[in-house]
Amino acid sequence: MSFLKRLWQAIRSFMLGTGKRVEDQDEASFPRIDPNKIKADLKIIETARTHGEKGVPDYRDTRLTEIEHQIQGTVGKLRLATLKTGERWLTQIQARLDGIDLTKEFNHTIQLGEEFARKADAILSSADGELQEAIRIAKARKVILEQFRADNRLPDTPPKMHGFKDHIFKFSVLVMFCAVESLINANFFAQGLAGGFLGGLMMAVMAAGLNLVVAFFCGRALINKNHVNAARKTAGWFAGVFGFAWTACAGIVVAYLRFVLPQIDDDGANQLALVWQNLVAHVSPFTDIEGVALCAITVIFGMVAMRHGYTWQDRYPDYEKVYGEYSAASGNVIELIQELTEKLEDEKQGTISLIELKAQKAEESIRYFKSNMGEKSVAKRKVTEHLVLADNTIRALIQAYRYENQLARPAGKPRPDYFNDPVELSDQDFPDFGIESDENRLRIQEQMLRQIRDIVEPTRSKVQSSFTARFDQLKPLESLV
């Protein structure tokens, strides 16, 4: 329990000590001069009475008694320790004062403008190779694009770009159509298949998938009808006619399968052969609305798939690809320029912040300098007070001894004459707490602070001007692509 109590007291003392002033903390480092404690430790009163009753010292003595020497030595040690403490305190204060010099801050603040210009040039130089290569590629892609437009008699307008989201949407629609068509056909196909619903579903998925895939790629080939080349234009129209014929045939086949499969009793019969026989015999599969609906759904889904293929990219063949390559190359140039601009902007903001920080730091240094000068005055006062206390203490203790000694003396034994003489402590050099040199340094530092304040705005303007000049170097590069 005693350990916990001591621990709590130590923590409490630390927490309270953190709120003390420097003056109070240094006050505590001085040796404690307590006259009552010294009087009790040396037993001055008891010894004085004992000596007095014996007539010691003799009235003819001129030397101090042992107890007087003890008083002189004890108080002298405390006085010397006080001076040592004052010297250490003064050394600490002077070290802090000597550590404050605005010359370096002043010179660095002046150089910040040129330093930003050098850093900005270094940023541009380090990226120059990559930027020039990106510009070269963008120019080459631009030449290819312009030649492509000239060869294909295209206007100077960008193609309709289809992004990733558009492709995902169209693909999802095709998958959904395939699923819907498969589920609708599966119930009808299952009636004539040995596998039942699962077999009908597999056949329906294959039929729907084949219909949509072929129709989609016919639509992709259909864009060739927009080409200036007659052969490709013809091929494009052929692909469109083939795609329409394919999906129409797919719808008729699906209608025939729906018509034939319920009539099959033998699971091993060839369904496609029966479809062909009915087709050759000119037997119509459209005996009810369901057959017509199945055929129409198949054709509609196929036409939608062909339209998705046709609009998968720009309607002029390869235009979106050529333009996309140029757009990516020019975008890379613009991105590099933006990155360089951001780096220059960050460097500019960092330099301006550093300029302001230098001025703020200089002002704080001056306040800190003045504070330490004030602390030096406090230290001088505290040392003087403790030295005066030491002088008063030895005087009081000597007087107490001699007074009690005189009261206890017999009538025939007078006190010695040296009791009238004071006991002096040996002289010690008093620390130099003068602030004249510090005041001279303060005036110099304050002059530097004013100079730093005066150059803050011009340096900030110089940084901004350098930034604008480097930014203007980058602006024409965008027009090259």
Backbone hydrogen bonds, N-H to C=O, Kabsch-Sander energy under -0.5 kcal/mol:
donor,donor_aa,acceptor,acceptor_aa,energy
5,K,1,M,-2.1
6,R,2,S,-2.5
7,L,3,F,-2.6
8,W,4,L,-2.6
9,Q,5,K,-2.3
10,A,6,R,-2.4
11,I,7,L,-2.5
12,R,8,W,-2.7
13,S,9,Q,-2.5
14,F,10,A,-2.3
15,M,11,I,-2.7
16,L,12,R,-2.4
17,G,13,S,-2.2
18,T,14,F,-1.6
19,G,16,L,-0.9
20,K,17,G,-1.4
25,Q,21,R,-2.1
26,D,22,V,-2.7
27,E,23,E,-1.8
28,A,24,D,-1.7
29,S,25,Q,-0.7
30,F,26,D,-0.6
30,F,27,E,-1.1
33,I,31,P,-0.5
34,D,32,R,-0.8
38,I,34,D,-2.4
39,K,35,P,-2.7
40,A,36,N,-2.2
41,D,37,K,-3.3
42,L,38,I,-2.5
44,I,39,K,-2.0
47,T,43,K,-2.3
48,A,44,I,-2.5
49,R,45,I,-2.2
50,T,46,E,-2.3
51,H,47,T,-2.9
52,G,48,A,-2.4
53,E,49,R,-2.5
54,K,50,T,-1.2
55,G,51,H,-0.6
55,G,52,G,-1.1
56,V,51,H,-3.2
61,D,58,D,-1.9
69,H,65,T,-2.2
70,Q,66,E,-2.3
71,I,67,I,-2.3
72,Q,68,E,-2.6
73,G,69,H,-2.8
74,T,70,Q,-2.9
75,V,71,I,-2.5
76,G,72,Q,-2.0
77,K,73,G,-2.3
78,L,74,T,-1.8
79,R,75,V,-2.5
80,L,76,G,-2.6
81,A,77,K,-2.6
82,T,78,L,-1.9
83,L,79,R,-2.0
84,K,80,L,-2.3
85,T,81,A,-2.4
86,G,82,T,-2.3
87,E,83,L,-2.5
88,R,84,K,-2.5
89,W,85,T,-2.5
90,L,86,G,-2.6
91,T,87,E,-2.5
92,Q,88,R,-2.3
93,I,89,W,-2.4
94,Q,90,L,-3.0
95,A,91,T,-2.2
96,R,92,Q,-2.0
97,L,93,I,-2.4
98,D,94,Q,-3.0
99,G,95,A,-1.4
100,I,97,L,-1.4
101,D,99,G,-0.7
106,F,102,L,-3.0
107,N,103,T,-2.6
108,H,104,K,-2.5
109,T,105,E,-2.4
110,I,106,F,-1.9
111,Q,107,N,-1.6
112,L,108,H,-0.8
112,L,109,T,-0.7
113,G,110,I,-0.6
115,E,111,Q,-2.7
116,F,112,L,-2.4
117,A,113,G,-1.7
118,R,114,E,-2.2
119,K,115,E,-2.4
120,A,116,F,-3.0
121,D,117,A,-2.3
122,A,118,R,-2.2
123,I,119,K,-2.4
124,L,120,A,-2.3
125,S,121,D,-2.7
126,S,122,A,-2.5
127,A,123,I,-1.2
128,D,124,L,-0.6
128,D,125,S,-0.8
129,G,125,S,-0.6
131,L,127,A,-2.5
132,Q,128,D,-2.8
133,E,129,G,-2.1
134,A,130,E,-2.2
135,I,131,L,-2.4
136,R,132,Q,-2.3
137,I,133,E,-2.3
138,A,134,A,-2.4
139,K,135,I,-2.6
140,A,136,R,-2.2
141,R,137,I,-2.7
142,K,138,A,-2.2
143,V,139,K,-2.3
144,I,140,A,-2.1
145,L,141,R,-2.4
146,E,142,K,-2.7
147,Q,143,V,-2.4
148,F,144,I,-2.4
149,R,145,L,-2.6
150,A,146,E,-2.3
151,D,147,Q,-2.9
152,N,148,F,-2.0
153,R,150,A,-0.8
154,L,149,R,-2.5
157,T,155,P,-2.0
161,M,159,P,-0.8
163,G,161,M,-0.6
167,H,163,G,-1.8
168,I,164,F,-2.4
169,F,165,K,-2.4
170,K,166,D,-2.3
171,F,167,H,-2.6
172,S,168,I,-2.5
173,V,169,F,-2.2
174,L,170,K,-2.2
175,V,171,F,-2.4
176,M,172,S,-2.4
177,F,173,V,-2.6
178,C,174,L,-2.5
179,A,175,V,-2.2
180,V,176,M,-2.7
181,E,177,F,-2.9
182,S,178,C,-2.1
183,L,179,A,-2.3
184,I,180,V,-2.2
185,N,181,E,-2.3
186,A,182,S,-2.2
187,N,183,L,-0.9
188,F,184,I,-0.6
189,F,185,N,-2.8
190,A,186,A,-2.1
191,Q,188,F,-0.9
192,G,189,F,-1.2
193,L,190,A,-0.9
196,G,193,L,-1.1
198,L,195,G,-0.8
199,G,195,G,-0.9
200,G,196,G,-2.5
201,L,197,F,-2.7
202,M,198,L,-2.2
203,M,199,G,-2.2
204,A,200,G,-2.5
205,V,201,L,-2.6
206,M,202,M,-2.2
207,A,203,M,-2.4
208,A,204,A,-2.9
209,G,205,V,-2.8
210,L,206,M,-2.4
211,N,207,A,-2.1
212,L,208,A,-2.5
213,V,209,G,-2.8
214,V,210,L,-2.0
215,A,211,N,-1.9
216,F,212,L,-2.5
217,F,213,V,-2.3
218,C,214,V,-2.0
219,G,215,A,-1.9
220,R,216,F,-1.9
221,A,217,F,-1.9
222,L,218,C,-1.4
223,I,219,G,-0.7
223,I,220,R,-0.6
224,N,221,A,-1.6
225,K,222,L,-2.2
226,N,223,I,-1.9
227,H,224,N,-1.6
233,K,229,N,-2.4
234,T,230,A,-2.5
235,A,231,A,-2.5
236,G,232,R,-2.3
237,W,233,K,-2.2
238,F,234,T,-2.6
239,A,235,A,-2.4
240,G,236,G,-2.1
241,V,237,W,-2.5
242,F,238,F,-2.9
243,G,239,A,-2.5
244,F,240,G,-2.2
245,A,241,V,-2.8
246,W,242,F,-3.0
247,T,243,G,-2.3
248,A,244,F,-2.2
249,C,245,A,-2.8
250,A,246,W,-2.6
251,G,247,T,-1.9
252,I,248,A,-2.2
253,V,249,C,-2.9
254,V,250,A,-2.4
255,A,251,G,-2.1
256,Y,252,I,-2.6
257,L,253,V,-2.9
258,R,254,V,-2.3
259,F,255,A,-1.6
260,V,256,Y,-3.2
261,L,257,L,-2.4
263,Q,260,V,-2.0
264,I,260,V,-0.5
264,I,261,L,-1.4
267,D,265,D,-0.6
269,A,266,D,-1.6
271,Q,269,A,-0.8
274,L,270,N,-1.6
275,V,271,Q,-2.1
276,W,272,L,-2.4
277,Q,273,A,-2.2
278,N,274,L,-2.1
279,L,275,V,-2.0
280,V,276,W,-2.7
281,A,277,Q,-2.0
282,H,279,L,-1.2
283,V,278,N,-2.9
284,S,282,H,-0.6
287,T,285,P,-1.8
292,V,288,D,-1.4
293,A,289,I,-2.6
294,L,290,E,-2.6
295,C,291,G,-2.0
296,A,292,V,-2.6
297,I,293,A,-2.8
298,T,294,L,-2.2
299,V,295,C,-2.3
300,I,296,A,-3.0
301,F,297,I,-2.8
302,G,298,T,-2.1
303,M,299,V,-2.5
304,V,300,I,-2.4
305,A,301,F,-2.4
306,M,302,G,-2.3
307,R,303,M,-2.4
308,H,304,V,-2.5
309,G,305,A,-2.1
310,Y,306,M,-2.1
311,T,307,R,-2.2
312,W,309,G,-0.8
319,Y,316,Y,-1.7
320,E,316,Y,-0.6
322,V,318,D,-2.4
323,Y,319,Y,-2.8
324,G,320,E,-2.4
325,E,321,K,-2.1
326,Y,322,V,-1.8
327,S,323,Y,-3.2
328,A,324,G,-2.6
329,A,325,E,-2.0
330,S,326,Y,-3.0
331,G,327,S,-2.6
332,N,328,A,-1.9
333,V,329,A,-1.6
334,I,330,S,-2.4
335,E,331,G,-2.5
336,L,332,N,-2.3
337,I,333,V,-2.4
338,Q,334,I,-2.4
339,E,335,E,-2.5
340,L,336,L,-2.4
341,T,337,I,-2.6
342,E,338,Q,-2.6
343,K,339,E,-2.5
344,L,340,L,-2.6
345,E,341,T,-2.6
346,D,342,E,-3.0
347,E,343,K,-2.6
348,K,344,L,-2.6
349,Q,345,E,-2.9
350,G,346,D,-2.7
351,T,347,E,-2.3
352,I,348,K,-2.8
353,S,349,Q,-2.6
354,L,350,G,-2.0
355,I,351,T,-2.3
356,E,352,I,-2.3
357,L,353,S,-2.5
358,K,354,L,-2.4
359,A,355,I,-2.0
360,Q,356,E,-2.4
361,K,357,L,-3.0
362,A,358,K,-2.3
363,E,359,A,-2.1
364,E,360,Q,-2.3
365,S,361,K,-2.4
366,I,362,A,-2.0
367,R,363,E,-2.2
368,Y,364,E,-2.6
369,F,365,S,-2.5
370,K,366,I,-2.6
371,S,367,R,-2.3
372,N,368,Y,-2.1
373,M,369,F,-2.2
374,G,370,K,-2.4
375,E,371,S,-2.1
376,K,372,N,-2.1
377,S,373,M,-1.6
378,V,374,G,-2.1
379,A,375,E,-2.9
380,K,376,K,-2.3
381,R,377,S,-2.1
382,K,378,V,-2.7
383,V,379,A,-2.7
384,T,380,K,-2.4
385,E,381,R,-2.4
386,H,382,K,-2.2
387,L,383,V,-2.4
388,V,384,T,-2.6
389,L,385,E,-2.2
390,A,386,H,-2.0
391,D,387,L,-2.5
392,N,388,V,-2.8
393,T,389,L,-2.2
394,I,390,A,-2.5
395,R,391,D,-1.9
396,A,392,N,-2.5
397,L,393,T,-2.8
398,I,394,I,-2.3
399,Q,395,R,-2.3
400,A,396,A,-2.4
401,Y,397,L,-2.4
402,R,398,I,-2.7
403,Y,399,Q,-2.7
404,E,400,A,-2.3
405,N,401,Y,-2.4
406,Q,402,R,-2.3
407,L,403,Y,-2.1
408,A,404,E,-1.6
409,R,405,N,-0.5
409,R,406,Q,-0.8
413,K,410,P,-1.6
417,D,59,Y,-1.0
418,Y,61,D,-0.6
419,F,416,P,-1.2
420,N,417,D,-2.0
421,D,418,Y,-1.7
424,E,422,P,-0.6
433,F,431,P,-1.1
439,E,435,I,-2.6
440,N,436,E,-1.9
441,R,437,S,-2.3
442,L,438,D,-2.6
443,R,439,E,-2.1
444,I,440,N,-1.8
445,Q,441,R,-2.8
446,E,442,L,-2.9
447,Q,443,R,-1.9
448,M,444,I,-2.0
449,L,445,Q,-2.3
450,R,446,E,-2.1
451,Q,447,Q,-2.0
452,I,448,M,-2.8
453,R,449,L,-2.5
454,D,450,R,-2.1
455,I,451,Q,-1.7
456,V,452,I,-1.0
457,E,453,R,-0.7
459,T,455,I,-2.3
460,R,456,V,-2.5
461,S,457,E,-2.5
462,K,458,P,-2.3
463,V,459,T,-2.4
464,Q,460,R,-2.3
465,S,461,S,-2.5
466,S,462,K,-2.4
467,F,463,V,-2.5
468,T,464,Q,-2.5
469,A,465,S,-2.2
470,R,466,S,-2.2
471,F,467,F,-2.6
472,D,468,T,-2.5
473,Q,469,A,-0.9
474,L,470,R,-0.9
474,L,471,F,-0.6
475,K,471,F,-1.6
477,L,474,L,-1.0
478,E,474,L,-0.7
478,E,475,K,-1.1
479,S,475,K,-0.7
480,L,476,P,-0.6
480,L,477,L,-0.8
481,V,478,E,-1.1
